[in-house]
Amino acid sequence: MNSRLDGGVNNKEKGVQIKVSSEKGTETLDADVVLLSIGRKPYTGGLQLEKAGLETNKFGKIEINNTW
């Protein structure tokens, strides 16, 4: 929350590297894939999130914990 994606690099098979800014400062993260979500209404139907081990609440939002 309250974070901004400043940029990223697709390293093909090696994954992606992104730069994120927040109130805590700027951070570089390495990941296999990135799901960028913007806006207020979730459009998660048909994404087969269960195959990725993700669950949605009754509003269609992906449930998260306090770490990122």
N, CA, C, O and CB atoms as a CASP TS submission, in Angstrom:
PFRMAT TS
TARGET T0000
AUTHOR 0000-0000-0000
METHOD Language model
MODEL 1
PARENT N/A
ATOM      1  N   MET     1       0.830  -1.168   0.000  1.00  0.00           N
ATOM      2  CA  MET     1       0.000   0.000   0.000  1.00  0.00           C
ATOM      3  C   MET     1       0.885   1.245   0.000  1.00  0.00           C
ATOM      4  O   MET     1       1.976   1.256   0.569  1.00  0.00           O
ATOM      5  CB  MET     1      -0.950  -0.010   1.204  1.00  0.00           C
ATOM      6  N   ASN     2       0.397   2.259  -0.635  1.00  0.00           N
ATOM      7  CA  ASN     2       1.115   3.530  -0.700  1.00  0.00           C
ATOM      8  C   ASN     2       2.520   3.380  -1.248  1.00  0.00           C
ATOM      9  O   ASN     2       3.452   4.054  -0.809  1.00  0.00           O
ATOM     10  CB  ASN     2       1.174   4.157   0.664  1.00  0.00           C
ATOM     11  N   SER     3       2.658   2.480  -2.218  1.00  0.00           N
ATOM     12  CA  SER     3       3.947   2.261  -2.871  1.00  0.00           C
ATOM     13  C   SER     3       3.822   2.582  -4.347  1.00  0.00           C
ATOM     14  O   SER     3       2.728   2.565  -4.911  1.00  0.00           O
ATOM     15  CB  SER     3       4.436   0.805  -2.669  1.00  0.00           C
ATOM     16  N   ARG     4       4.958   2.876  -4.965  1.00  0.00           N
ATOM     17  CA  ARG     4       4.972   3.203  -6.379  1.00  0.00           C
ATOM     18  C   ARG     4       6.011   2.354  -7.084  1.00  0.00           C
ATOM     19  O   ARG     4       7.145   2.243  -6.618  1.00  0.00           O
ATOM     20  CB  ARG     4       5.252   4.700  -6.596  1.00  0.00           C
ATOM     21  N   LEU     5       5.635   1.755  -8.201  1.00  0.00           N
ATOM     22  CA  LEU     5       6.570   1.013  -9.032  1.00  0.00           C
ATOM     23  C   LEU     5       7.307   2.019  -9.908  1.00  0.00           C
ATOM     24  O   LEU     5       6.704   2.659 -10.770  1.00  0.00           O
ATOM     25  CB  LEU     5       5.837  -0.074  -9.897  1.00  0.00           C
ATOM     26  N   ASP     6       8.608   2.154  -9.685  1.00  0.00           N
ATOM     27  CA  ASP     6       9.408   3.129 -10.423  1.00  0.00           C
ATOM     28  C   ASP     6      10.016   2.566 -11.695  1.00  0.00           C
ATOM     29  O   ASP     6      10.368   3.326 -12.598  1.00  0.00           O
ATOM     30  CB  ASP     6      10.497   3.657  -9.548  1.00  0.00           C
ATOM     31  N   GLY     7      10.146   1.264 -11.783  1.00  0.00           N
ATOM     32  CA  GLY     7      10.724   0.675 -12.983  1.00  0.00           C
ATOM     33  C   GLY     7      10.976  -0.802 -12.776  1.00  0.00           C
ATOM     34  O   GLY     7      10.850  -1.329 -11.671  1.00  0.00           O
ATOM     35  N   GLY     8      11.333  -1.451 -13.858  1.00  0.00           N
ATOM     36  CA  GLY     8      11.606  -2.879 -13.768  1.00  0.00           C
ATOM     37  C   GLY     8      12.334  -3.387 -14.985  1.00  0.00           C
ATOM     38  O   GLY     8      12.349  -2.757 -16.043  1.00  0.00           O
ATOM     39  N   VAL     9      12.945  -4.559 -14.804  1.00  0.00           N
ATOM     40  CA  VAL     9      13.683  -5.210 -15.883  1.00  0.00           C
ATOM     41  C   VAL     9      13.236  -6.663 -15.952  1.00  0.00           C
ATOM     42  O   VAL     9      13.234  -7.367 -14.942  1.00  0.00           O
ATOM     43  CB  VAL     9      15.231  -5.105 -15.664  1.00  0.00           C
ATOM     44  N   ASN    10      12.860  -7.107 -17.140  1.00  0.00           N
ATOM     45  CA  ASN    10      12.508  -8.504 -17.374  1.00  0.00           C
ATOM     46  C   ASN    10      13.779  -9.245 -17.749  1.00  0.00           C
ATOM     47  O   ASN    10      14.332  -9.027 -18.827  1.00  0.00           O
ATOM     48  CB  ASN    10      11.415  -8.647 -18.491  1.00  0.00           C
ATOM     49  N   ASN    11      14.244 -10.118 -16.867  1.00  0.00           N
ATOM     50  CA  ASN    11      15.456 -10.889 -17.107  1.00  0.00           C
ATOM     51  C   ASN    11      15.160 -12.269 -17.668  1.00  0.00           C
ATOM     52  O   ASN    11      15.902 -13.223 -17.434  1.00  0.00           O
ATOM     53  CB  ASN    11      16.244 -11.019 -15.832  1.00  0.00           C
ATOM     54  N   LYS    12      14.075 -12.360 -18.406  1.00  0.00           N
ATOM     55  CA  LYS    12      13.634 -13.605 -19.057  1.00  0.00           C
ATOM     56  C   LYS    12      13.545 -14.752 -18.055  1.00  0.00           C
ATOM     57  O   LYS    12      12.789 -14.645 -17.089  1.00  0.00           O
ATOM     58  CB  LYS    12      14.595 -13.983 -20.198  1.00  0.00           C
ATOM     59  N   GLU    13      14.276 -15.829 -18.241  1.00  0.00           N
ATOM     60  CA  GLU    13      14.196 -17.015 -17.388  1.00  0.00           C
ATOM     61  C   GLU    13      14.661 -16.746 -15.962  1.00  0.00           C
ATOM     62  O   GLU    13      14.317 -17.501 -15.053  1.00  0.00           O
ATOM     63  CB  GLU    13      15.017 -18.130 -17.982  1.00  0.00           C
ATOM     64  N   LYS    14      15.428 -15.699 -15.754  1.00  0.00           N
ATOM     65  CA  LYS    14      15.958 -15.387 -14.426  1.00  0.00           C
ATOM     66  C   LYS    14      14.943 -14.635 -13.571  1.00  0.00           C
ATOM     67  O   LYS    14      15.188 -14.448 -12.380  1.00  0.00           O
ATOM     68  CB  LYS    14      17.234 -14.568 -14.551  1.00  0.00           C
ATOM     69  N   GLY    15      13.825 -14.201 -14.124  1.00  0.00           N
ATOM     70  CA  GLY    15      12.808 -13.478 -13.375  1.00  0.00           C
ATOM     71  C   GLY    15      12.822 -11.991 -13.683  1.00  0.00           C
ATOM     72  O   GLY    15      13.271 -11.574 -14.750  1.00  0.00           O
ATOM     73  N   VAL    16      12.335 -11.207 -12.759  1.00  0.00           N
ATOM     74  CA  VAL    16      12.248  -9.764 -12.945  1.00  0.00           C
ATOM     75  C   VAL    16      12.881  -9.045 -11.760  1.00  0.00           C
ATOM     76  O   VAL    16      12.953  -9.577 -10.653  1.00  0.00           O
ATOM     77  CB  VAL    16      10.783  -9.325 -13.123  1.00  0.00           C
ATOM     78  N   GLN    17      13.330  -7.843 -12.016  1.00  0.00           N
ATOM     79  CA  GLN    17      13.866  -6.985 -10.962  1.00  0.00           C
ATOM     80  C   GLN    17      13.109  -5.669 -11.045  1.00  0.00           C
ATOM     81  O   GLN    17      13.048  -5.048 -12.106  1.00  0.00           O
ATOM     82  CB  GLN    17      15.430  -6.770 -11.108  1.00  0.00           C
ATOM     83  N   ILE    18      12.528  -5.241  -9.916  1.00  0.00           N
ATOM     84  CA  ILE    18      11.744  -4.020  -9.904  1.00  0.00           C
ATOM     85  C   ILE    18      12.266  -3.055  -8.843  1.00  0.00           C
ATOM     86  O   ILE    18      12.883  -3.460  -7.859  1.00  0.00           O
ATOM     87  CB  ILE    18      10.270  -4.337  -9.659  1.00  0.00           C
ATOM     88  N   LYS    19      12.005  -1.781  -9.066  1.00  0.00           N
ATOM     89  CA  LYS    19      12.350  -0.742  -8.101  1.00  0.00           C
ATOM     90  C   LYS    19      11.046  -0.149  -7.585  1.00  0.00           C
ATOM     91  O   LYS    19      10.213   0.317  -8.362  1.00  0.00           O
ATOM     92  CB  LYS    19      13.271   0.365  -8.741  1.00  0.00           C
ATOM     93  N   VAL    20      10.877  -0.171  -6.266  1.00  0.00           N
ATOM     94  CA  VAL    20       9.656   0.279  -5.613  1.00  0.00           C
ATOM     95  C   VAL    20       9.985   1.399  -4.639  1.00  0.00           C
ATOM     96  O   VAL    20      10.950   1.302  -3.881  1.00  0.00           O
ATOM     97  CB  VAL    20       8.954  -0.890  -4.886  1.00  0.00           C
ATOM     98  N   SER    21       9.184   2.466  -4.657  1.00  0.00           N
ATOM     99  CA  SER    21       9.345   3.572  -3.712  1.00  0.00           C
ATOM    100  C   SER    21       8.142   3.627  -2.789  1.00  0.00           C
ATOM    101  O   SER    21       7.006   3.419  -3.215  1.00  0.00           O
ATOM    102  CB  SER    21       9.522   4.919  -4.454  1.00  0.00           C
ATOM    103  N   SER    22       8.405   3.911  -1.520  1.00  0.00           N
ATOM    104  CA  SER    22       7.345   4.076  -0.528  1.00  0.00           C
ATOM    105  C   SER    22       7.822   5.083   0.513  1.00  0.00           C
ATOM    106  O   SER    22       8.869   5.711   0.357  1.00  0.00           O
ATOM    107  CB  SER    22       6.966   2.706   0.140  1.00  0.00           C
ATOM    108  N   GLU    23       7.048   5.221   1.561  1.00  0.00           N
ATOM    109  CA  GLU    23       7.430   6.118   2.646  1.00  0.00           C
ATOM    110  C   GLU    23       8.729   5.669   3.305  1.00  0.00           C
ATOM    111  O   GLU    23       9.429   6.478   3.913  1.00  0.00           O
ATOM    112  CB  GLU    23       6.316   6.195   3.684  1.00  0.00           C
ATOM    113  N   LYS    24       9.052   4.387   3.188  1.00  0.00           N
ATOM    114  CA  LYS    24      10.262   3.817   3.781  1.00  0.00           C
ATOM    115  C   LYS    24      11.506   4.079   2.937  1.00  0.00           C
ATOM    116  O   LYS    24      12.624   3.858   3.400  1.00  0.00           O
ATOM    117  CB  LYS    24      10.087   2.326   3.978  1.00  0.00           C
ATOM    118  N   GLY    25      11.324   4.542   1.715  1.00  0.00           N
ATOM    119  CA  GLY    25      12.440   4.772   0.803  1.00  0.00           C
ATOM    120  C   GLY    25      12.295   3.943  -0.461  1.00  0.00           C
ATOM    121  O   GLY    25      11.207   3.463  -0.780  1.00  0.00           O
ATOM    122  N   THR    26      13.405   3.780  -1.181  1.00  0.00           N
ATOM    123  CA  THR    26      13.413   3.017  -2.429  1.00  0.00           C
ATOM    124  C   THR    26      14.040   1.658  -2.178  1.00  0.00           C
ATOM    125  O   THR    26      15.030   1.531  -1.458  1.00  0.00           O
ATOM    126  CB  THR    26      14.180   3.776  -3.546  1.00  0.00           C
ATOM    127  N   GLU    27      13.438   0.642  -2.790  1.00  0.00           N
ATOM    128  CA  GLU    27      13.897  -0.728  -2.599  1.00  0.00           C
ATOM    129  C   GLU    27      13.908  -1.439  -3.946  1.00  0.00           C
ATOM    130  O   GLU    27      13.016  -1.229  -4.768  1.00  0.00           O
ATOM    131  CB  GLU    27      12.998  -1.484  -1.582  1.00  0.00           C
ATOM    132  N   THR    28      14.917  -2.280  -4.176  1.00  0.00           N
ATOM    133  CA  THR    28      14.984  -3.110  -5.376  1.00  0.00           C
ATOM    134  C   THR    28      14.628  -4.535  -4.980  1.00  0.00           C
ATOM    135  O   THR    28      15.191  -5.084  -4.033  1.00  0.00           O
ATOM    136  CB  THR    28      16.401  -3.045  -6.043  1.00  0.00           C
ATOM    137  N   LEU    29      13.692  -5.128  -5.709  1.00  0.00           N
ATOM    138  CA  LEU    29      13.217  -6.478  -5.407  1.00  0.00           C
ATOM    139  C   LEU    29      13.432  -7.396  -6.590  1.00  0.00           C
ATOM    140  O   LEU    29      13.250  -6.990  -7.738  1.00  0.00           O
ATOM    141  CB  LEU    29      11.739  -6.459  -5.018  1.00  0.00           C
ATOM    142  N   ASP    30      13.820  -8.639  -6.314  1.00  0.00           N
ATOM    143  CA  ASP    30      13.933  -9.675  -7.338  1.00  0.00           C
ATOM    144  C   ASP    30      12.778 -10.648  -7.155  1.00  0.00           C
ATOM    145  O   ASP    30      12.456 -11.023  -6.028  1.00  0.00           O
ATOM    146  CB  ASP    30      15.313 -10.413  -7.257  1.00  0.00           C
ATOM    147  N   ALA    31      12.149 -11.064  -8.263  1.00  0.00           N
ATOM    148  CA  ALA    31      11.011 -11.974  -8.188  1.00  0.00           C
ATOM    149  C   ALA    31      10.937 -12.826  -9.445  1.00  0.00           C
ATOM    150  O   ALA    31      11.552 -12.509 -10.463  1.00  0.00           O
ATOM    151  CB  ALA    31       9.700 -11.194  -7.993  1.00  0.00           C
ATOM    152  N   ASP    32      10.181 -13.907  -9.361  1.00  0.00           N
ATOM    153  CA  ASP    32       9.946 -14.744 -10.534  1.00  0.00           C
ATOM    154  C   ASP    32       8.995 -14.046 -11.499  1.00  0.00           C
ATOM    155  O   ASP    32       9.230 -14.015 -12.707  1.00  0.00           O
ATOM    156  CB  ASP    32       9.379 -16.114 -10.119  1.00  0.00           C
ATOM    157  N   VAL    33       7.919 -13.489 -10.951  1.00  0.00           N
ATOM    158  CA  VAL    33       6.928 -12.748 -11.728  1.00  0.00           C
ATOM    159  C   VAL    33       6.429 -11.582 -10.891  1.00  0.00           C
ATOM    160  O   VAL    33       6.619 -11.563  -9.675  1.00  0.00           O
ATOM    161  CB  VAL    33       5.744 -13.667 -12.163  1.00  0.00           C
ATOM    162  N   VAL    34       5.797 -10.614 -11.531  1.00  0.00           N
ATOM    163  CA  VAL    34       5.226  -9.468 -10.830  1.00  0.00           C
ATOM    164  C   VAL    34       3.782  -9.311 -11.257  1.00  0.00           C
ATOM    165  O   VAL    34       3.469  -9.325 -12.448  1.00  0.00           O
ATOM    166  CB  VAL    34       6.031  -8.170 -11.113  1.00  0.00           C
ATOM    167  N   LEU    35       2.906  -9.161 -10.280  1.00  0.00           N
ATOM    168  CA  LEU    35       1.504  -8.856 -10.525  1.00  0.00           C
ATOM    169  C   LEU    35       1.287  -7.437 -10.032  1.00  0.00           C
ATOM    170  O   LEU    35       1.338  -7.172  -8.831  1.00  0.00           O
ATOM    171  CB  LEU    35       0.535  -9.885  -9.811  1.00  0.00           C
ATOM    172  N   LEU    36       1.048  -6.541 -10.951  1.00  0.00           N
ATOM    173  CA  LEU    36       0.833  -5.139 -10.613  1.00  0.00           C
ATOM    174  C   LEU    36      -0.665  -4.875 -10.640  1.00  0.00           C
ATOM    175  O   LEU    36      -1.334  -5.118 -11.644  1.00  0.00           O
ATOM    176  CB  LEU    36       1.596  -4.188 -11.598  1.00  0.00           C
ATOM    177  N   SER    37      -1.172  -4.383  -9.543  1.00  0.00           N
ATOM    178  CA  SER    37      -2.604  -4.132  -9.427  1.00  0.00           C
ATOM    179  C   SER    37      -2.825  -2.666  -9.101  1.00  0.00           C
ATOM    180  O   SER    37      -2.259  -2.140  -8.142  1.00  0.00           O
ATOM    181  CB  SER    37      -3.246  -5.039  -8.346  1.00  0.00           C
ATOM    182  N   ILE    38      -3.650  -2.012  -9.905  1.00  0.00           N
ATOM    183  CA  ILE    38      -3.966  -0.612  -9.657  1.00  0.00           C
ATOM    184  C   ILE    38      -5.471  -0.437  -9.668  1.00  0.00           C
ATOM    185  O   ILE    38      -6.188  -1.278 -10.210  1.00  0.00           O
ATOM    186  CB  ILE    38      -3.297   0.307 -10.705  1.00  0.00           C
ATOM    187  N   GLY    39      -5.946   0.609  -9.098  1.00  0.00           N
ATOM    188  CA  GLY    39      -7.380   0.880  -9.101  1.00  0.00           C
ATOM    189  C   GLY    39      -8.056   0.384  -7.846  1.00  0.00           C
ATOM    190  O   GLY    39      -7.402  -0.065  -6.905  1.00  0.00           O
ATOM    191  N   ARG    40      -9.362   0.469  -7.843  1.00  0.00           N
ATOM    192  CA  ARG    40     -10.119   0.116  -6.652  1.00  0.00           C
ATOM    193  C   ARG    40     -11.019  -1.095  -6.838  1.00  0.00           C
ATOM    194  O   ARG    40     -11.490  -1.656  -5.848  1.00  0.00           O
ATOM    195  CB  ARG    40     -10.941   1.276  -6.223  1.00  0.00           C
ATOM    196  N   LYS    41     -11.271  -1.514  -8.059  1.00  0.00           N
ATOM    197  CA  LYS    41     -12.146  -2.657  -8.289  1.00  0.00           C
ATOM    198  C   LYS    41     -11.309  -3.828  -8.805  1.00  0.00           C
ATOM    199  O   LYS    41     -10.651  -3.709  -9.839  1.00  0.00           O
ATOM    200  CB  LYS    41     -13.283  -2.298  -9.295  1.00  0.00           C
ATOM    201  N   PRO    42     -11.329  -4.966  -8.089  1.00  0.00           N
ATOM    202  CA  PRO    42     -10.529  -6.099  -8.540  1.00  0.00           C
ATOM    203  C   PRO    42     -11.160  -6.789  -9.755  1.00  0.00           C
ATOM    204  O   PRO    42     -12.369  -7.018  -9.791  1.00  0.00           O
ATOM    205  CB  PRO    42     -10.353  -7.102  -7.400  1.00  0.00           C
ATOM    206  N   TYR    43     -10.352  -7.105 -10.714  1.00  0.00           N
ATOM    207  CA  TYR    43     -10.777  -7.885 -11.881  1.00  0.00           C
ATOM    208  C   TYR    43      -9.996  -9.183 -11.866  1.00  0.00           C
ATOM    209  O   TYR    43      -9.110  -9.388 -12.695  1.00  0.00           O
ATOM    210  CB  TYR    43     -10.551  -7.100 -13.230  1.00  0.00           C
ATOM    211  N   THR    44     -10.321 -10.066 -10.922  1.00  0.00           N
ATOM    212  CA  THR    44      -9.568 -11.298 -10.730  1.00  0.00           C
ATOM    213  C   THR    44     -10.262 -12.521 -11.321  1.00  0.00           C
ATOM    214  O   THR    44      -9.670 -13.599 -11.373  1.00  0.00           O
ATOM    215  CB  THR    44      -9.325 -11.518  -9.267  1.00  0.00           C
ATOM    216  N   GLY    45     -11.505 -12.369 -11.766  1.00  0.00           N
ATOM    217  CA  GLY    45     -12.230 -13.500 -12.330  1.00  0.00           C
ATOM    218  C   GLY    45     -11.537 -14.051 -13.565  1.00  0.00           C
ATOM    219  O   GLY    45     -11.127 -13.293 -14.445  1.00  0.00           O
ATOM    220  N   GLY    46     -11.405 -15.371 -13.630  1.00  0.00           N
ATOM    221  CA  GLY    46     -10.816 -16.030 -14.793  1.00  0.00           C
ATOM    222  C   GLY    46      -9.299 -16.083 -14.787  1.00  0.00           C
ATOM    223  O   GLY    46      -8.707 -16.586 -15.741  1.00  0.00           O
ATOM    224  N   LEU    47      -8.642 -15.576 -13.731  1.00  0.00           N
ATOM    225  CA  LEU    47      -7.179 -15.589 -13.682  1.00  0.00           C
ATOM    226  C   LEU    47      -6.608 -16.912 -13.169  1.00  0.00           C
ATOM    227  O   LEU    47      -5.393 -17.112 -13.182  1.00  0.00           O
ATOM    228  CB  LEU    47      -6.690 -14.460 -12.809  1.00  0.00           C
ATOM    229  N   GLN    48      -7.475 -17.808 -12.719  1.00  0.00           N
ATOM    230  CA  GLN    48      -7.071 -19.117 -12.180  1.00  0.00           C
ATOM    231  C   GLN    48      -6.070 -18.949 -11.037  1.00  0.00           C
ATOM    232  O   GLN    48      -5.044 -19.626 -10.984  1.00  0.00           O
ATOM    233  CB  GLN    48      -6.457 -19.997 -13.294  1.00  0.00           C
ATOM    234  N   LEU    49      -6.389 -18.039 -10.133  1.00  0.00           N
ATOM    235  CA  LEU    49      -5.505 -17.743  -9.012  1.00  0.00           C
ATOM    236  C   LEU    49      -5.277 -18.942  -8.105  1.00  0.00           C
ATOM    237  O   LEU    49      -4.226 -19.055  -7.473  1.00  0.00           O
ATOM    238  CB  LEU    49      -6.066 -16.609  -8.210  1.00  0.00           C
ATOM    239  N   GLU    50      -6.248 -19.830  -8.037  1.00  0.00           N
ATOM    240  CA  GLU    50      -6.105 -21.008  -7.184  1.00  0.00           C
ATOM    241  C   GLU    50      -4.935 -21.886  -7.624  1.00  0.00           C
ATOM    242  O   GLU    50      -4.328 -22.563  -6.795  1.00  0.00           O
ATOM    243  CB  GLU    50      -7.394 -21.821  -7.191  1.00  0.00           C
ATOM    244  N   LYS    51      -4.615 -21.883  -8.902  1.00  0.00           N
ATOM    245  CA  LYS    51      -3.468 -22.654  -9.400  1.00  0.00           C
ATOM    246  C   LYS    51      -2.148 -22.089  -8.878  1.00  0.00           C
ATOM    247  O   LYS    51      -1.150 -22.806  -8.799  1.00  0.00           O
ATOM    248  CB  LYS    51      -3.460 -22.665 -10.935  1.00  0.00           C
ATOM    249  N   ALA    52      -2.145 -20.807  -8.525  1.00  0.00           N
ATOM    250  CA  ALA    52      -0.953 -20.166  -7.967  1.00  0.00           C
ATOM    251  C   ALA    52      -0.984 -20.184  -6.446  1.00  0.00           C
ATOM    252  O   ALA    52      -0.088 -19.638  -5.802  1.00  0.00           O
ATOM    253  CB  ALA    52      -0.833 -18.724  -8.472  1.00  0.00           C
ATOM    254  N   GLY    53      -2.010 -20.809  -5.863  1.00  0.00           N
ATOM    255  CA  GLY    53      -2.116 -20.878  -4.414  1.00  0.00           C
ATOM    256  C   GLY    53      -2.663 -19.611  -3.779  1.00  0.00           C
ATOM    257  O   GLY    53      -2.473 -19.387  -2.583  1.00  0.00           O
ATOM    258  N   LEU    54      -3.342 -18.778  -4.564  1.00  0.00           N
ATOM    259  CA  LEU    54      -3.895 -17.528  -4.056  1.00  0.00           C
ATOM    260  C   LEU    54      -5.394 -17.660  -3.843  1.00  0.00           C
ATOM    261  O   LEU    54      -6.076 -18.377  -4.574  1.00  0.00           O
ATOM    262  CB  LEU    54      -3.593 -16.371  -5.018  1.00  0.00           C
ATOM    263  N   GLU    55      -5.896 -16.961  -2.834  1.00  0.00           N
ATOM    264  CA  GLU    55      -7.322 -16.969  -2.545  1.00  0.00           C
ATOM    265  C   GLU    55      -7.863 -15.550  -2.611  1.00  0.00           C
ATOM    266  O   GLU    55      -7.144 -14.582  -2.364  1.00  0.00           O
ATOM    267  CB  GLU    55      -7.600 -17.594  -1.163  1.00  0.00           C
ATOM    268  N   THR    56      -9.142 -15.442  -2.949  1.00  0.00           N
ATOM    269  CA  THR    56      -9.791 -14.137  -2.967  1.00  0.00           C
ATOM    270  C   THR    56     -10.873 -14.095  -1.896  1.00  0.00           C
ATOM    271  O   THR    56     -11.398 -15.128  -1.481  1.00  0.00           O
ATOM    272  CB  THR    56     -10.389 -13.834  -4.365  1.00  0.00           C
ATOM    273  N   ASN    57     -11.197 -12.883  -1.458  1.00  0.00           N
ATOM    274  CA  ASN    57     -12.279 -12.735  -0.494  1.00  0.00           C
ATOM    275  C   ASN    57     -13.599 -12.568  -1.247  1.00  0.00           C
ATOM    276  O   ASN    57     -13.637 -12.715  -2.468  1.00  0.00           O
ATOM    277  CB  ASN    57     -12.022 -11.524   0.452  1.00  0.00           C
ATOM    278  N   LYS    58     -14.665 -12.267  -0.535  1.00  0.00           N
ATOM    279  CA  LYS    58     -15.981 -12.180  -1.179  1.00  0.00           C
ATOM    280  C   LYS    58     -16.092 -11.022  -2.164  1.00  0.00           C
ATOM    281  O   LYS    58     -17.025 -10.976  -2.967  1.00  0.00           O
ATOM    282  CB  LYS    58     -17.054 -12.043  -0.129  1.00  0.00           C
ATOM    283  N   PHE    59     -15.142 -10.082  -2.107  1.00  0.00           N
ATOM    284  CA  PHE    59     -15.140  -8.951  -3.027  1.00  0.00           C
ATOM    285  C   PHE    59     -14.246  -9.193  -4.245  1.00  0.00           C
ATOM    286  O   PHE    59     -14.159  -8.344  -5.133  1.00  0.00           O
ATOM    287  CB  PHE    59     -14.689  -7.699  -2.302  1.00  0.00           C
ATOM    288  N   GLY    60     -13.580 -10.359  -4.288  1.00  0.00           N
ATOM    289  CA  GLY    60     -12.687 -10.674  -5.396  1.00  0.00           C
ATOM    290  C   GLY    60     -11.274 -10.170  -5.203  1.00  0.00           C
ATOM    291  O   GLY    60     -10.453 -10.273  -6.114  1.00  0.00           O
ATOM    292  N   LYS    61     -10.972  -9.622  -4.023  1.00  0.00           N
ATOM    293  CA  LYS    61      -9.620  -9.128  -3.740  1.00  0.00           C
ATOM    294  C   LYS    61      -8.723 -10.272  -3.272  1.00  0.00           C
ATOM    295  O   LYS    61      -9.175 -11.176  -2.569  1.00  0.00           O
ATOM    296  CB  LYS    61      -9.662  -8.008  -2.673  1.00  0.00           C
ATOM    297  N   ILE    62      -7.469 -10.228  -3.658  1.00  0.00           N
ATOM    298  CA  ILE    62      -6.512 -11.242  -3.230  1.00  0.00           C
ATOM    299  C   ILE    62      -6.144 -10.982  -1.772  1.00  0.00           C
ATOM    300  O   ILE    62      -5.757  -9.873  -1.403  1.00  0.00           O
ATOM    301  CB  ILE    62      -5.241 -11.237  -4.138  1.00  0.00           C
ATOM    302  N   GLU    63      -6.271 -12.025  -0.950  1.00  0.00           N
ATOM    303  CA  GLU    63      -5.946 -11.900   0.459  1.00  0.00           C
ATOM    304  C   GLU    63      -4.422 -11.847   0.625  1.00  0.00           C
ATOM    305  O   GLU    63      -3.700 -12.652   0.037  1.00  0.00           O
ATOM    306  CB  GLU    63      -6.553 -13.078   1.271  1.00  0.00           C
ATOM    307  N   ILE    64      -3.946 -10.901   1.424  1.00  0.00           N
ATOM    308  CA  ILE    64      -2.519 -10.762   1.675  1.00  0.00           C
ATOM    309  C   ILE    64      -2.267 -10.697   3.162  1.00  0.00           C
ATOM    310  O   ILE    64      -3.194 -10.538   3.956  1.00  0.00           O
ATOM    311  CB  ILE    64      -1.954  -9.518   0.980  1.00  0.00           C
ATOM    312  N   ASN    65      -0.980 -10.824   3.542  1.00  0.00           N
ATOM    313  CA  ASN    65      -0.621 -10.659   4.953  1.00  0.00           C
ATOM    314  C   ASN    65       0.136  -9.344   5.105  1.00  0.00           C
ATOM    315  O   ASN    65       0.146  -8.529   4.183  1.00  0.00           O
ATOM    316  CB  ASN    65       0.239 -11.867   5.471  1.00  0.00           C
ATOM    317  N   ASN    66       0.760  -9.132   6.241  1.00  0.00           N
ATOM    318  CA  ASN    66       1.406  -7.857   6.512  1.00  0.00           C
ATOM    319  C   ASN    66       2.815  -7.741   5.953  1.00  0.00           C
ATOM    320  O   ASN    66       3.444  -6.696   6.118  1.00  0.00           O
ATOM    321  CB  ASN    66       1.445  -7.628   7.970  1.00  0.00           C
ATOM    322  N   THR    67       3.334  -8.772   5.300  1.00  0.00           N
ATOM    323  CA  THR    67       4.685  -8.708   4.726  1.00  0.00           C
ATOM    324  C   THR    67       4.600  -8.605   3.219  1.00  0.00           C
ATOM    325  O   THR    67       3.644  -9.081   2.607  1.00  0.00           O
ATOM    326  CB  THR    67       5.520  -9.943   5.132  1.00  0.00           C
ATOM    327  N   TRP    68       5.610  -7.979   2.619  1.00  0.00           N
ATOM    328  CA  TRP    68       5.689  -7.892   1.159  1.00  0.00           C
ATOM    329  C   TRP    68       7.065  -7.896   0.744  1.00  0.00           C
ATOM    330  O   TRP    68       7.349  -7.829  -0.452  1.00  0.00           O
ATOM    331  CB  TRP    68       5.014  -6.690   0.625  1.00  0.00           C
TER
END
